[in-house]
Amino acid sequence: VTRDVTWEDSLLVGLEGALLGCAYYLLFCRSCGSAVGFILYSSGSELAYLRDLFCFFKDSIMCYFLKNQMIIEASKVNFPAVTLKK
């Protein structure tokens, strides 16, 4: 993926929650080894629009605001709702 984010070659299958029945690859931070997101490989039709996209966990990443040069946890940032289906 990049020097900082990697993914394992083995597919995982969601056994509960939002990814129930989905096959996906986990994304890892190379520096700390934490899971920071996933790449959805296969899913039902309701999540099909996310296949092959990099999906990051908001509580695992930091955001940098260029305007005021602040670093803040992504979980504390209000991201406007957008649809990826378009």
KELO-249948 format. One line per field, with one value per residue (C-alpha): residue in three letters; chain; residue number from 1; x, y, z. Coordinates in steps of 0.5 Angstrom, whole numbers, plus 2048, in hexadecimal, padded with zeros to 3 digits. Layout:
r c(ALA/...);
c c(A/...);
k c(NUM/...);
xx c(X/...);
yy c(Y/...);
zz c(Z/...);
END
This chain:
r c(VAL/THR/ARG/ASP/VAL/THR/TRP/GLU/ASP/SER/LEU/LEU/VAL/GLY/LEU/GLU/GLY/ALA/LEU/LEU/GLY/CYS/ALA/TYR/TYR/LEU/LEU/PHE/CYS/ARG/SER/CYS/GLY/SER/ALA/VAL/GLY/PHE/ILE/LEU/TYR/SER/SER/GLY/SER/GLU/LEU/ALA/TYR/LEU/ARG/ASP/LEU/PHE/CYS/PHE/PHE/LYS/ASP/SER/ILE/MET/CYS/TYR/PHE/LEU/LYS/ASN/GLN/MET/ILE/ILE/GLU/ALA/SER/LYS/VAL/ASN/PHE/PRO/ALA/VAL/THR/LEU/LYS/LYS);
c c(A/A/A/A/A/A/A/A/A/A/A/A/A/A/A/A/A/A/A/A/A/A/A/A/A/A/A/A/A/A/A/A/A/A/A/A/A/A/A/A/A/A/A/A/A/A/A/A/A/A/A/A/A/A/A/A/A/A/A/A/A/A/A/A/A/A/A/A/A/A/A/A/A/A/A/A/A/A/A/A/A/A/A/A/A/A);
k c(1/2/3/4/5/6/7/8/9/10/11/12/13/14/15/16/17/18/19/20/21/22/23/24/25/26/27/28/29/30/31/32/33/34/35/36/37/38/39/40/41/42/43/44/45/46/47/48/49/50/51/52/53/54/55/56/57/58/59/60/61/62/63/64/65/66/67/68/69/70/71/72/73/74/75/76/77/78/79/80/81/82/83/84/85/86);
xx c(800/805/80B/807/801/801/7FC/7FD/7FC/7F7/7EF/7EB/7E4/7DF/7DC/7D8/7D6/7D6/7DB/7D7/7D8/7DD/7E4/7E9/7F0/7F3/7F7/7FC/801/808/80B/806/803/7FC/7F6/7F4/7EF/7ED/7EC/7E6/7E7/7DF/7D9/7D1/7CE/7CD/7D5/7D7/7D8/7DE/7E2/7E9/7E9/7ED/7E9/7EC/7EA/7E9/7EB/7F2/7F4/7F6/7F4/7F9/7F5/7F9/7F6/7F7/7FD/7F9/7FA/7F3/7F1/7EC/7E7/7E6/7E5/7DE/7DF/7D9/7D4/7D6/7D3/7D8/7D3/7D3);
yy c(800/805/805/807/802/7FB/7F5/7EE/7E9/7E5/7E6/7E7/7E5/7EA/7E5/7EB/7F2/7F7/7F2/7EC/7E7/7EB/7EA/7EF/7F1/7F4/7FB/7FB/801/7FF/803/801/7FB/7FD/7FB/802/7FF/7FA/7F9/7F6/7F0/7ED/7EF/7EF/7F4/7F9/7FA/7F9/800/7FF/7FA/7FB/801/803/804/807/806/80D/80C/809/80F/816/81C/822/829/82D/834/834/82F/82A/823/820/818/817/814/81C/81E/81F/81C/81E/819/817/811/80D/80A/810);
zz c(800/802/807/80D/80C/809/809/80A/804/808/807/80E/80E/812/818/81B/81A/814/810/812/80C/808/806/807/808/80E/80E/813/815/814/81A/81F/81C/81E/819/816/811/80C/804/803/7FE/7FD/801/800/7FB/801/802/7FA/7F9/7FE/7FB/7F9/7FD/803/809/80F/816/819/820/81D/819/81A/816/814/813/80E/810/817/817/81D/81E/820/821/81B/820/822/81B/818/811/80D/80A/803/7FF/7FB/7F7/7F2);
END
